[in-house]
Amino acid sequence: MHYCTHLEDEYFQVIPENGNSIISVNRIKGEDYFLEFYNSEGKLIISCNYPSYMHSKKIDLSMHKDKEYLMRVSNRDGVGICLYRIIA
């Protein structure tokens, strides 16, 4: 499930890999973004930049034992533009 307020669906692909412990985020269009991953309790567990020159970014969730995560995508001004629910 995902919800994007300022982007259309074709801007990102979120693909689980390696038994869902690694998430591949593929950019199709866009600018510089910031990614934040939250566990099922709402605690921030990973945050990282996603610069416009990178087509793909891999996020390793194997150190975290939750079954659900929320990925928040924001622009360089910190405005949240997408939320993705990830089930591992």
PyMOL Python script that loads the backbone (N, CA, C, O; Angstrom):
from pymol import cmd

cmd.read_pdbstr("""\
ATOM      1  N   MET A   1       0.829  -1.166   0.000  1.00  0.00           N
ATOM      2  CA  MET A   1       0.000   0.000   0.000  1.00  0.00           C
ATOM      3  C   MET A   1       0.885   1.244   0.000  1.00  0.00           C
ATOM      4  O   MET A   1       1.907   1.291   0.684  1.00  0.00           O
ATOM      5  N   HIS A   2       0.489   2.228  -0.757  1.00  0.00           N
ATOM      6  CA  HIS A   2       1.211   3.491  -0.695  1.00  0.00           C
ATOM      7  C   HIS A   2       0.242   4.648  -0.913  1.00  0.00           C
ATOM      8  O   HIS A   2      -0.841   4.492  -1.477  1.00  0.00           O
ATOM      9  N   TYR A   3       0.670   5.801  -0.448  1.00  0.00           N
ATOM     10  CA  TYR A   3      -0.125   7.005  -0.565  1.00  0.00           C
ATOM     11  C   TYR A   3       0.816   8.142  -0.924  1.00  0.00           C
ATOM     12  O   TYR A   3       1.751   8.444  -0.182  1.00  0.00           O
ATOM     13  N   CYS A   4       0.567   8.767  -2.058  1.00  0.00           N
ATOM     14  CA  CYS A   4       1.405   9.875  -2.521  1.00  0.00           C
ATOM     15  C   CYS A   4       0.539  11.108  -2.712  1.00  0.00           C
ATOM     16  O   CYS A   4      -0.462  11.071  -3.428  1.00  0.00           O
ATOM     17  N   THR A   5       0.926  12.193  -2.072  1.00  0.00           N
ATOM     18  CA  THR A   5       0.143  13.418  -2.188  1.00  0.00           C
ATOM     19  C   THR A   5       0.613  14.318  -3.321  1.00  0.00           C
ATOM     20  O   THR A   5      -0.194  15.033  -3.915  1.00  0.00           O
ATOM     21  N   HIS A   6       1.893  14.295  -3.626  1.00  0.00           N
ATOM     22  CA  HIS A   6       2.426  15.198  -4.646  1.00  0.00           C
ATOM     23  C   HIS A   6       3.066  14.478  -5.819  1.00  0.00           C
ATOM     24  O   HIS A   6       3.566  15.129  -6.737  1.00  0.00           O
ATOM     25  N   LEU A   7       3.062  13.168  -5.814  1.00  0.00           N
ATOM     26  CA  LEU A   7       3.690  12.408  -6.888  1.00  0.00           C
ATOM     27  C   LEU A   7       2.703  11.409  -7.461  1.00  0.00           C
ATOM     28  O   LEU A   7       1.768  10.981  -6.784  1.00  0.00           O
ATOM     29  N   GLU A   8       2.917  11.048  -8.694  1.00  0.00           N
ATOM     30  CA  GLU A   8       2.132   9.977  -9.289  1.00  0.00           C
ATOM     31  C   GLU A   8       2.832   8.655  -9.030  1.00  0.00           C
ATOM     32  O   GLU A   8       4.017   8.629  -8.694  1.00  0.00           O
ATOM     33  N   ASP A   9       2.106   7.563  -9.184  1.00  0.00           N
ATOM     34  CA  ASP A   9       2.624   6.236  -8.868  1.00  0.00           C
ATOM     35  C   ASP A   9       3.914   5.890  -9.589  1.00  0.00           C
ATOM     36  O   ASP A   9       4.728   5.134  -9.058  1.00  0.00           O
ATOM     37  N   GLU A  10       4.122   6.424 -10.788  1.00  0.00           N
ATOM     38  CA  GLU A  10       5.270   5.996 -11.581  1.00  0.00           C
ATOM     39  C   GLU A  10       6.602   6.624 -11.155  1.00  0.00           C
ATOM     40  O   GLU A  10       7.611   6.409 -11.827  1.00  0.00           O
ATOM     41  N   TYR A  11       6.637   7.374 -10.087  1.00  0.00           N
ATOM     42  CA  TYR A  11       7.886   7.983  -9.646  1.00  0.00           C
ATOM     43  C   TYR A  11       8.783   6.999  -8.900  1.00  0.00           C
ATOM     44  O   TYR A  11      10.007   7.104  -8.990  1.00  0.00           O
ATOM     45  N   PHE A  12       8.210   6.047  -8.168  1.00  0.00           N
ATOM     46  CA  PHE A  12       8.983   5.094  -7.380  1.00  0.00           C
ATOM     47  C   PHE A  12       8.443   3.688  -7.555  1.00  0.00           C
ATOM     48  O   PHE A  12       7.254   3.481  -7.796  1.00  0.00           O
ATOM     49  N   GLN A  13       9.350   2.724  -7.427  1.00  0.00           N
ATOM     50  CA  GLN A  13       8.980   1.325  -7.272  1.00  0.00           C
ATOM     51  C   GLN A  13       9.657   0.850  -5.997  1.00  0.00           C
ATOM     52  O   GLN A  13      10.850   1.083  -5.802  1.00  0.00           O
ATOM     53  N   VAL A  14       8.911   0.192  -5.134  1.00  0.00           N
ATOM     54  CA  VAL A  14       9.461  -0.359  -3.896  1.00  0.00           C
ATOM     55  C   VAL A  14       9.353  -1.869  -4.013  1.00  0.00           C
ATOM     56  O   VAL A  14       8.253  -2.422  -4.058  1.00  0.00           O
ATOM     57  N   ILE A  15      10.521  -2.544  -4.063  1.00  0.00           N
ATOM     58  CA  ILE A  15      10.560  -3.977  -4.347  1.00  0.00           C
ATOM     59  C   ILE A  15      11.289  -4.710  -3.230  1.00  0.00           C
ATOM     60  O   ILE A  15      12.468  -4.448  -2.991  1.00  0.00           O
ATOM     61  N   PRO A  16      10.605  -5.633  -2.535  1.00  0.00           N
ATOM     62  CA  PRO A  16      11.280  -6.461  -1.525  1.00  0.00           C
ATOM     63  C   PRO A  16      12.203  -7.473  -2.207  1.00  0.00           C
ATOM     64  O   PRO A  16      11.873  -8.012  -3.263  1.00  0.00           O
ATOM     65  N   GLU A  17      13.353  -7.722  -1.598  1.00  0.00           N
ATOM     66  CA  GLU A  17      14.314  -8.690  -2.120  1.00  0.00           C
ATOM     67  C   GLU A  17      14.822  -9.547  -0.976  1.00  0.00           C
ATOM     68  O   GLU A  17      14.624  -9.214   0.192  1.00  0.00           O
ATOM     69  N   ASN A  18      15.473 -10.648  -1.309  1.00  0.00           N
ATOM     70  CA  ASN A  18      16.166 -11.487  -0.331  1.00  0.00           C
ATOM     71  C   ASN A  18      15.275 -11.832   0.866  1.00  0.00           C
ATOM     72  O   ASN A  18      15.630 -11.568   2.015  1.00  0.00           O
ATOM     73  N   GLY A  19      14.120 -12.422   0.577  1.00  0.00           N
ATOM     74  CA  GLY A  19      13.212 -12.783   1.667  1.00  0.00           C
ATOM     75  C   GLY A  19      12.624 -11.583   2.368  1.00  0.00           C
ATOM     76  O   GLY A  19      12.279 -11.674   3.546  1.00  0.00           O
ATOM     77  N   ASN A  20      12.500 -10.467   1.689  1.00  0.00           N
ATOM     78  CA  ASN A  20      11.924  -9.214   2.195  1.00  0.00           C
ATOM     79  C   ASN A  20      12.799  -8.492   3.217  1.00  0.00           C
ATOM     80  O   ASN A  20      12.343  -7.525   3.828  1.00  0.00           O
ATOM     81  N   SER A  21      14.042  -8.930   3.421  1.00  0.00           N
ATOM     82  CA  SER A  21      14.903  -8.229   4.376  1.00  0.00           C
ATOM     83  C   SER A  21      15.637  -7.053   3.733  1.00  0.00           C
ATOM     84  O   SER A  21      16.180  -6.201   4.436  1.00  0.00           O
ATOM     85  N   ILE A  22      15.655  -7.005   2.415  1.00  0.00           N
ATOM     86  CA  ILE A  22      16.258  -5.879   1.691  1.00  0.00           C
ATOM     87  C   ILE A  22      15.187  -5.265   0.804  1.00  0.00           C
ATOM     88  O   ILE A  22      14.488  -5.970   0.077  1.00  0.00           O
ATOM     89  N   ILE A  23      15.068  -3.962   0.871  1.00  0.00           N
ATOM     90  CA  ILE A  23      14.085  -3.233   0.073  1.00  0.00           C
ATOM     91  C   ILE A  23      14.848  -2.444  -0.984  1.00  0.00           C
ATOM     92  O   ILE A  23      15.754  -1.674  -0.666  1.00  0.00           O
ATOM     93  N   SER A  24      14.473  -2.642  -2.233  1.00  0.00           N
ATOM     94  CA  SER A  24      15.051  -1.868  -3.327  1.00  0.00           C
ATOM     95  C   SER A  24      14.063  -0.773  -3.700  1.00  0.00           C
ATOM     96  O   SER A  24      12.918  -1.053  -4.054  1.00  0.00           O
ATOM     97  N   VAL A  25      14.509   0.471  -3.620  1.00  0.00           N
ATOM     98  CA  VAL A  25      13.686   1.620  -4.000  1.00  0.00           C
ATOM     99  C   VAL A  25      14.240   2.129  -5.317  1.00  0.00           C
ATOM    100  O   VAL A  25      15.377   2.593  -5.391  1.00  0.00           O
ATOM    101  N   ASN A  26      13.420   2.036  -6.357  1.00  0.00           N
ATOM    102  CA  ASN A  26      13.851   2.443  -7.693  1.00  0.00           C
ATOM    103  C   ASN A  26      13.158   3.738  -8.079  1.00  0.00           C
ATOM    104  O   ASN A  26      11.935   3.861  -8.005  1.00  0.00           O
ATOM    105  N   ARG A  27      13.955   4.678  -8.483  1.00  0.00           N
ATOM    106  CA  ARG A  27      13.455   5.985  -8.898  1.00  0.00           C
ATOM    107  C   ARG A  27      13.222   5.945 -10.409  1.00  0.00           C
ATOM    108  O   ARG A  27      14.057   5.460 -11.172  1.00  0.00           O
ATOM    109  N   ILE A  28      12.093   6.457 -10.809  1.00  0.00           N
ATOM    110  CA  ILE A  28      11.819   6.583 -12.233  1.00  0.00           C
ATOM    111  C   ILE A  28      11.935   8.043 -12.647  1.00  0.00           C
ATOM    112  O   ILE A  28      12.438   8.346 -13.729  1.00  0.00           O
ATOM    113  N   LYS A  29      11.482   8.929 -11.808  1.00  0.00           N
ATOM    114  CA  LYS A  29      11.603  10.375 -12.038  1.00  0.00           C
ATOM    115  C   LYS A  29      11.895  11.032 -10.704  1.00  0.00           C
ATOM    116  O   LYS A  29      11.707  10.426  -9.649  1.00  0.00           O
ATOM    117  N   GLY A  30      12.350  12.262 -10.753  1.00  0.00           N
ATOM    118  CA  GLY A  30      12.391  12.986  -9.499  1.00  0.00           C
ATOM    119  C   GLY A  30      13.629  13.784  -9.221  1.00  0.00           C
ATOM    120  O   GLY A  30      14.550  13.875 -10.033  1.00  0.00           O
ATOM    121  N   GLU A  31      13.617  14.353  -8.055  1.00  0.00           N
ATOM    122  CA  GLU A  31      14.658  15.235  -7.557  1.00  0.00           C
ATOM    123  C   GLU A  31      15.360  14.557  -6.385  1.00  0.00           C
ATOM    124  O   GLU A  31      15.285  13.336  -6.246  1.00  0.00           O
ATOM    125  N   ASP A  32      16.031  15.320  -5.552  1.00  0.00           N
ATOM    126  CA  ASP A  32      16.628  14.768  -4.342  1.00  0.00           C
ATOM    127  C   ASP A  32      15.518  14.468  -3.333  1.00  0.00           C
ATOM    128  O   ASP A  32      14.613  15.277  -3.129  1.00  0.00           O
ATOM    129  N   TYR A  33      15.603  13.294  -2.707  1.00  0.00           N
ATOM    130  CA  TYR A  33      14.607  12.901  -1.720  1.00  0.00           C
ATOM    131  C   TYR A  33      15.300  12.451  -0.442  1.00  0.00           C
ATOM    132  O   TYR A  33      16.508  12.215  -0.421  1.00  0.00           O
ATOM    133  N   PHE A  34      14.525  12.338   0.604  1.00  0.00           N
ATOM    134  CA  PHE A  34      14.985  11.839   1.890  1.00  0.00           C
ATOM    135  C   PHE A  34      14.051  10.704   2.270  1.00  0.00           C
ATOM    136  O   PHE A  34      12.832  10.865   2.217  1.00  0.00           O
ATOM    137  N   LEU A  35      14.606   9.552   2.653  1.00  0.00           N
ATOM    138  CA  LEU A  35      13.814   8.385   3.018  1.00  0.00           C
ATOM    139  C   LEU A  35      13.913   8.147   4.517  1.00  0.00           C
ATOM    140  O   LEU A  35      14.993   8.238   5.099  1.00  0.00           O
ATOM    141  N   GLU A  36      12.785   7.844   5.132  1.00  0.00           N
ATOM    142  CA  GLU A  36      12.743   7.493   6.552  1.00  0.00           C
ATOM    143  C   GLU A  36      11.947   6.204   6.688  1.00  0.00           C
ATOM    144  O   GLU A  36      10.884   6.053   6.087  1.00  0.00           O
ATOM    145  N   PHE A  37      12.468   5.282   7.477  1.00  0.00           N
ATOM    146  CA  PHE A  37      11.801   4.010   7.734  1.00  0.00           C
ATOM    147  C   PHE A  37      11.441   3.943   9.212  1.00  0.00           C
ATOM    148  O   PHE A  37      12.273   4.193  10.084  1.00  0.00           O
ATOM    149  N   TYR A  38      10.180   3.599   9.475  1.00  0.00           N
ATOM    150  CA  TYR A  38       9.658   3.496  10.834  1.00  0.00           C
ATOM    151  C   TYR A  38       9.218   2.057  11.085  1.00  0.00           C
ATOM    152  O   TYR A  38       8.694   1.397  10.188  1.00  0.00           O
ATOM    153  N   ASN A  39       9.433   1.576  12.303  1.00  0.00           N
ATOM    154  CA  ASN A  39       8.972   0.233  12.643  1.00  0.00           C
ATOM    155  C   ASN A  39       7.490   0.269  12.995  1.00  0.00           C
ATOM    156  O   ASN A  39       6.856   1.321  12.914  1.00  0.00           O
ATOM    157  N   SER A  40       6.938  -0.879  13.384  1.00  0.00           N
ATOM    158  CA  SER A  40       5.502  -0.976  13.660  1.00  0.00           C
ATOM    159  C   SER A  40       5.073  -0.178  14.889  1.00  0.00           C
ATOM    160  O   SER A  40       3.882   0.073  15.077  1.00  0.00           O
ATOM    161  N   GLU A  41       6.021   0.220  15.720  1.00  0.00           N
ATOM    162  CA  GLU A  41       5.712   1.050  16.884  1.00  0.00           C
ATOM    163  C   GLU A  41       5.842   2.543  16.592  1.00  0.00           C
ATOM    164  O   GLU A  41       5.615   3.372  17.474  1.00  0.00           O
ATOM    165  N   GLY A  42       6.205   2.886  15.356  1.00  0.00           N
ATOM    166  CA  GLY A  42       6.351   4.284  14.972  1.00  0.00           C
ATOM    167  C   GLY A  42       7.716   4.871  15.266  1.00  0.00           C
ATOM    168  O   GLY A  42       7.897   6.084  15.165  1.00  0.00           O
ATOM    169  N   LYS A  43       8.684   4.040  15.630  1.00  0.00           N
ATOM    170  CA  LYS A  43      10.035   4.505  15.935  1.00  0.00           C
ATOM    171  C   LYS A  43      10.859   4.595  14.645  1.00  0.00           C
ATOM    172  O   LYS A  43      10.869   3.666  13.837  1.00  0.00           O
ATOM    173  N   LEU A  44      11.545   5.721  14.466  1.00  0.00           N
ATOM    174  CA  LEU A  44      12.419   5.897  13.316  1.00  0.00           C
ATOM    175  C   LEU A  44      13.609   4.953  13.442  1.00  0.00           C
ATOM    176  O   LEU A  44      14.337   5.007  14.433  1.00  0.00           O
ATOM    177  N   ILE A  45      13.818   4.080  12.440  1.00  0.00           N
ATOM    178  CA  ILE A  45      14.911   3.114  12.516  1.00  0.00           C
ATOM    179  C   ILE A  45      15.990   3.358  11.464  1.00  0.00           C
ATOM    180  O   ILE A  45      17.146   2.991  11.673  1.00  0.00           O
ATOM    181  N   ILE A  46      15.632   3.966  10.347  1.00  0.00           N
ATOM    182  CA  ILE A  46      16.605   4.258   9.283  1.00  0.00           C
ATOM    183  C   ILE A  46      16.208   5.571   8.630  1.00  0.00           C
ATOM    184  O   ILE A  46      15.031   5.810   8.358  1.00  0.00           O
ATOM    185  N   SER A  47      17.198   6.421   8.379  1.00  0.00           N
ATOM    186  CA  SER A  47      16.968   7.623   7.576  1.00  0.00           C
ATOM    187  C   SER A  47      18.162   7.796   6.650  1.00  0.00           C
ATOM    188  O   SER A  47      19.305   7.566   7.045  1.00  0.00           O
ATOM    189  N   CYS A  48      17.888   8.204   5.416  1.00  0.00           N
ATOM    190  CA  CYS A  48      18.974   8.350   4.448  1.00  0.00           C
ATOM    191  C   CYS A  48      18.572   9.295   3.319  1.00  0.00           C
ATOM    192  O   CYS A  48      17.390   9.478   3.026  1.00  0.00           O
ATOM    193  N   ASN A  49      19.572   9.879   2.703  1.00  0.00           N
ATOM    194  CA  ASN A  49      19.368  10.713   1.519  1.00  0.00           C
ATOM    195  C   ASN A  49      19.231   9.825   0.296  1.00  0.00           C
ATOM    196  O   ASN A  49      19.790   8.729   0.246  1.00  0.00           O
ATOM    197  N   TYR A  50      18.493  10.301  -0.678  1.00  0.00           N
ATOM    198  CA  TYR A  50      18.340   9.618  -1.955  1.00  0.00           C
ATOM    199  C   TYR A  50      18.523  10.681  -3.042  1.00  0.00           C
ATOM    200  O   TYR A  50      17.547  11.233  -3.549  1.00  0.00           O
ATOM    201  N   PRO A  51      19.804  10.968  -3.400  1.00  0.00           N
ATOM    202  CA  PRO A  51      20.086  12.041  -4.353  1.00  0.00           C
ATOM    203  C   PRO A  51      19.566  11.723  -5.755  1.00  0.00           C
ATOM    204  O   PRO A  51      19.415  10.558  -6.123  1.00  0.00           O
ATOM    205  N   SER A  52      19.302  12.754  -6.515  1.00  0.00           N
ATOM    206  CA  SER A  52      18.680  12.598  -7.833  1.00  0.00           C
ATOM    207  C   SER A  52      19.536  11.806  -8.813  1.00  0.00           C
ATOM    208  O   SER A  52      18.994  11.235  -9.758  1.00  0.00           O
ATOM    209  N   TYR A  53      20.843  11.751  -8.626  1.00  0.00           N
ATOM    210  CA  TYR A  53      21.690  11.008  -9.568  1.00  0.00           C
ATOM    211  C   TYR A  53      21.613   9.487  -9.364  1.00  0.00           C
ATOM    212  O   TYR A  53      22.064   8.732 -10.225  1.00  0.00           O
ATOM    213  N   MET A  54      21.052   9.031  -8.246  1.00  0.00           N
ATOM    214  CA  MET A  54      20.932   7.598  -7.985  1.00  0.00           C
ATOM    215  C   MET A  54      19.619   7.075  -8.547  1.00  0.00           C
ATOM    216  O   MET A  54      18.550   7.608  -8.248  1.00  0.00           O
ATOM    217  N   HIS A  55      19.704   6.024  -9.365  1.00  0.00           N
ATOM    218  CA  HIS A  55      18.487   5.414  -9.910  1.00  0.00           C
ATOM    219  C   HIS A  55      17.862   4.450  -8.909  1.00  0.00           C
ATOM    220  O   HIS A  55      16.638   4.327  -8.845  1.00  0.00           O
ATOM    221  N   SER A  56      18.693   3.767  -8.130  1.00  0.00           N
ATOM    222  CA  SER A  56      18.201   2.754  -7.210  1.00  0.00           C
ATOM    223  C   SER A  56      18.936   2.851  -5.884  1.00  0.00           C
ATOM    224  O   SER A  56      20.109   3.221  -5.836  1.00  0.00           O
ATOM    225  N   LYS A  57      18.237   2.517  -4.810  1.00  0.00           N
ATOM    226  CA  LYS A  57      18.840   2.516  -3.483  1.00  0.00           C
ATOM    227  C   LYS A  57      18.330   1.286  -2.750  1.00  0.00           C
ATOM    228  O   LYS A  57      17.130   1.012  -2.754  1.00  0.00           O
ATOM    229  N   LYS A  58      19.230   0.549  -2.123  1.00  0.00           N
ATOM    230  CA  LYS A  58      18.868  -0.638  -1.364  1.00  0.00           C
ATOM    231  C   LYS A  58      18.929  -0.328   0.130  1.00  0.00           C
ATOM    232  O   LYS A  58      19.874   0.296   0.613  1.00  0.00           O
ATOM    233  N   ILE A  59      17.911  -0.771   0.839  1.00  0.00           N
ATOM    234  CA  ILE A  59      17.805  -0.562   2.280  1.00  0.00           C
ATOM    235  C   ILE A  59      17.765  -1.938   2.934  1.00  0.00           C
ATOM    236  O   ILE A  59      16.916  -2.764   2.597  1.00  0.00           O
ATOM    237  N   ASP A  60      18.678  -2.184   3.865  1.00  0.00           N
ATOM    238  CA  ASP A  60      18.752  -3.470   4.554  1.00  0.00           C
ATOM    239  C   ASP A  60      17.972  -3.395   5.865  1.00  0.00           C
ATOM    240  O   ASP A  60      18.342  -2.656   6.777  1.00  0.00           O
ATOM    241  N   LEU A  61      16.899  -4.161   5.946  1.00  0.00           N
ATOM    242  CA  LEU A  61      16.059  -4.190   7.144  1.00  0.00           C
ATOM    243  C   LEU A  61      16.321  -5.433   7.985  1.00  0.00           C
ATOM    244  O   LEU A  61      15.596  -5.680   8.949  1.00  0.00           O
ATOM    245  N   SER A  62      17.329  -6.213   7.648  1.00  0.00           N
ATOM    246  CA  SER A  62      17.558  -7.502   8.309  1.00  0.00           C
ATOM    247  C   SER A  62      17.902  -7.358   9.799  1.00  0.00           C
ATOM    248  O   SER A  62      17.699  -8.303  10.562  1.00  0.00           O
ATOM    249  N   MET A  63      18.409  -6.218  10.222  1.00  0.00           N
ATOM    250  CA  MET A  63      18.741  -6.012  11.634  1.00  0.00           C
ATOM    251  C   MET A  63      17.492  -5.737  12.472  1.00  0.00           C
ATOM    252  O   MET A  63      17.546  -5.751  13.702  1.00  0.00           O
ATOM    253  N   HIS A  64      16.388  -5.491  11.809  1.00  0.00           N
ATOM    254  CA  HIS A  64      15.134  -5.174  12.492  1.00  0.00           C
ATOM    255  C   HIS A  64      14.189  -6.359  12.324  1.00  0.00           C
ATOM    256  O   HIS A  64      14.110  -6.942  11.242  1.00  0.00           O
ATOM    257  N   LYS A  65      13.498  -6.705  13.350  1.00  0.00           N
ATOM    258  CA  LYS A  65      12.682  -7.922  13.355  1.00  0.00           C
ATOM    259  C   LYS A  65      11.191  -7.672  13.178  1.00  0.00           C
ATOM    260  O   LYS A  65      10.391  -8.593  13.334  1.00  0.00           O
ATOM    261  N   ASP A  66      10.810  -6.458  12.859  1.00  0.00           N
ATOM    262  CA  ASP A  66       9.399  -6.162  12.656  1.00  0.00           C
ATOM    263  C   ASP A  66       8.899  -6.805  11.367  1.00  0.00           C
ATOM    264  O   ASP A  66       9.688  -7.130  10.480  1.00  0.00           O
ATOM    265  N   LYS A  67       7.618  -6.982  11.273  1.00  0.00           N
ATOM    266  CA  LYS A  67       6.993  -7.539  10.065  1.00  0.00           C
ATOM    267  C   LYS A  67       6.410  -6.456   9.173  1.00  0.00           C
ATOM    268  O   LYS A  67       6.122  -6.695   8.000  1.00  0.00           O
ATOM    269  N   GLU A  68       6.236  -5.256   9.737  1.00  0.00           N
ATOM    270  CA  GLU A  68       5.702  -4.135   8.975  1.00  0.00           C
ATOM    271  C   GLU A  68       6.552  -2.897   9.201  1.00  0.00           C
ATOM    272  O   GLU A  68       7.054  -2.653  10.298  1.00  0.00           O
ATOM    273  N   TYR A  69       6.700  -2.123   8.136  1.00  0.00           N
ATOM    274  CA  TYR A  69       7.454  -0.872   8.194  1.00  0.00           C
ATOM    275  C   TYR A  69       6.690   0.193   7.424  1.00  0.00           C
ATOM    276  O   TYR A  69       5.869  -0.111   6.559  1.00  0.00           O
ATOM    277  N   LEU A  70       6.968   1.418   7.749  1.00  0.00           N
ATOM    278  CA  LEU A  70       6.434   2.537   7.007  1.00  0.00           C
ATOM    279  C   LEU A  70       7.615   3.306   6.441  1.00  0.00           C
ATOM    280  O   LEU A  70       8.524   3.684   7.181  1.00  0.00           O
ATOM    281  N   MET A  71       7.609   3.542   5.132  1.00  0.00           N
ATOM    282  CA  MET A  71       8.651   4.338   4.501  1.00  0.00           C
ATOM    283  C   MET A  71       8.040   5.685   4.129  1.00  0.00           C
ATOM    284  O   MET A  71       7.052   5.752   3.399  1.00  0.00           O
ATOM    285  N   ARG A  72       8.636   6.740   4.637  1.00  0.00           N
ATOM    286  CA  ARG A  72       8.192   8.103   4.340  1.00  0.00           C
ATOM    287  C   ARG A  72       9.199   8.723   3.388  1.00  0.00           C
ATOM    288  O   ARG A  72      10.403   8.696   3.642  1.00  0.00           O
ATOM    289  N   VAL A  73       8.708   9.277   2.299  1.00  0.00           N
ATOM    290  CA  VAL A  73       9.543   9.981   1.323  1.00  0.00           C
ATOM    291  C   VAL A  73       9.234  11.460   1.447  1.00  0.00           C
ATOM    292  O   VAL A  73       8.074  11.868   1.410  1.00  0.00           O
ATOM    293  N   SER A  74      10.278  12.259   1.594  1.00  0.00           N
ATOM    294  CA  SER A  74      10.084  13.705   1.652  1.00  0.00           C
ATOM    295  C   SER A  74      11.044  14.387   0.690  1.00  0.00           C
ATOM    296  O   SER A  74      12.055  13.812   0.289  1.00  0.00           O
ATOM    297  N   ASN A  75      10.714  15.620   0.327  1.00  0.00           N
ATOM    298  CA  ASN A  75      11.597  16.374  -0.553  1.00  0.00           C
ATOM    299  C   ASN A  75      12.674  17.082   0.272  1.00  0.00           C
ATOM    300  O   ASN A  75      12.710  16.946   1.495  1.00  0.00           O
ATOM    301  N   ARG A  76      13.526  17.819  -0.380  1.00  0.00           N
ATOM    302  CA  ARG A  76      14.647  18.452   0.341  1.00  0.00           C
ATOM    303  C   ARG A  76      14.202  19.502   1.354  1.00  0.00           C
ATOM    304  O   ARG A  76      14.972  19.882   2.235  1.00  0.00           O
ATOM    305  N   ASP A  77      12.963  19.970   1.230  1.00  0.00           N
ATOM    306  CA  ASP A  77      12.415  20.920   2.201  1.00  0.00           C
ATOM    307  C   ASP A  77      11.768  20.220   3.385  1.00  0.00           C
ATOM    308  O   ASP A  77      11.272  20.878   4.300  1.00  0.00           O
ATOM    309  N   GLY A  78      11.770  18.892   3.375  1.00  0.00           N
ATOM    310  CA  GLY A  78      11.190  18.128   4.469  1.00  0.00           C
ATOM    311  C   GLY A  78       9.698  17.889   4.355  1.00  0.00           C
ATOM    312  O   GLY A  78       9.074  17.370   5.281  1.00  0.00           O
ATOM    313  N   VAL A  79       9.124  18.266   3.220  1.00  0.00           N
ATOM    314  CA  VAL A  79       7.695  18.059   3.007  1.00  0.00           C
ATOM    315  C   VAL A  79       7.463  16.607   2.619  1.00  0.00           C
ATOM    316  O   VAL A  79       8.017  16.127   1.630  1.00  0.00           O
ATOM    317  N   GLY A  80       6.646  15.909   3.395  1.00  0.00           N
ATOM    318  CA  GLY A  80       6.329  14.516   3.097  1.00  0.00           C
ATOM    319  C   GLY A  80       5.490  14.411   1.854  1.00  0.00           C
ATOM    320  O   GLY A  80       4.469  15.087   1.731  1.00  0.00           O
ATOM    321  N   ILE A  81       5.910  13.564   0.922  1.00  0.00           N
ATOM    322  CA  ILE A  81       5.175  13.445  -0.325  1.00  0.00           C
ATOM    323  C   ILE A  81       4.657  12.042  -0.584  1.00  0.00           C
ATOM    324  O   ILE A  81       3.740  11.874  -1.387  1.00  0.00           O
ATOM    325  N   CYS A  82       5.214  11.027   0.070  1.00  0.00           N
ATOM    326  CA  CYS A  82       4.741   9.658  -0.119  1.00  0.00           C
ATOM    327  C   CYS A  82       4.904   8.861   1.162  1.00  0.00           C
ATOM    328  O   CYS A  82       5.830   9.086   1.941  1.00  0.00           O
ATOM    329  N   LEU A  83       3.986   7.925   1.364  1.00  0.00           N
ATOM    330  CA  LEU A  83       4.082   6.950   2.430  1.00  0.00           C
ATOM    331  C   LEU A  83       3.893   5.571   1.805  1.00  0.00           C
ATOM    332  O   LEU A  83       2.965   5.357   1.024  1.00  0.00           O
ATOM    333  N   TYR A  84       4.764   4.654   2.147  1.00  0.00           N
ATOM    334  CA  TYR A  84       4.667   3.277   1.688  1.00  0.00           C
ATOM    335  C   TYR A  84       4.597   2.363   2.893  1.00  0.00           C
ATOM    336  O   TYR A  84       5.396   2.493   3.821  1.00  0.00           O
ATOM    337  N   ARG A  85       3.665   1.456   2.890  1.00  0.00           N
ATOM    338  CA  ARG A  85       3.585   0.416   3.928  1.00  0.00           C
ATOM    339  C   ARG A  85       4.284  -0.816   3.363  1.00  0.00           C
ATOM    340  O   ARG A  85       3.931  -1.301   2.288  1.00  0.00           O
ATOM    341  N   ILE A  86       5.267  -1.313   4.090  1.00  0.00           N
ATOM    342  CA  ILE A  86       6.064  -2.450   3.639  1.00  0.00           C
ATOM    343  C   ILE A  86       5.838  -3.600   4.608  1.00  0.00           C
ATOM    344  O   ILE A  86       6.023  -3.453   5.816  1.00  0.00           O
ATOM    345  N   ILE A  87       5.439  -4.739   4.073  1.00  0.00           N
ATOM    346  CA  ILE A  87       5.252  -5.934   4.883  1.00  0.00           C
ATOM    347  C   ILE A  87       6.375  -6.894   4.568  1.00  0.00           C
ATOM    348  O   ILE A  87       6.516  -7.357   3.436  1.00  0.00           O
ATOM    349  N   ALA A  88       7.171  -7.188   5.577  1.00  0.00           N
ATOM    350  CA  ALA A  88       8.353  -8.039   5.383  1.00  0.00           C
ATOM    351  C   ALA A  88       8.028  -9.490   5.680  1.00  0.00           C
ATOM    352  O   ALA A  88       8.900 -10.352   5.571  1.00  0.00           O
TER     353      ALA A  88
END
""", "prot")
cmd.dss("prot")
cmd.show_as("cartoon", "prot")
cmd.util.cbc("prot")
cmd.orient("prot")
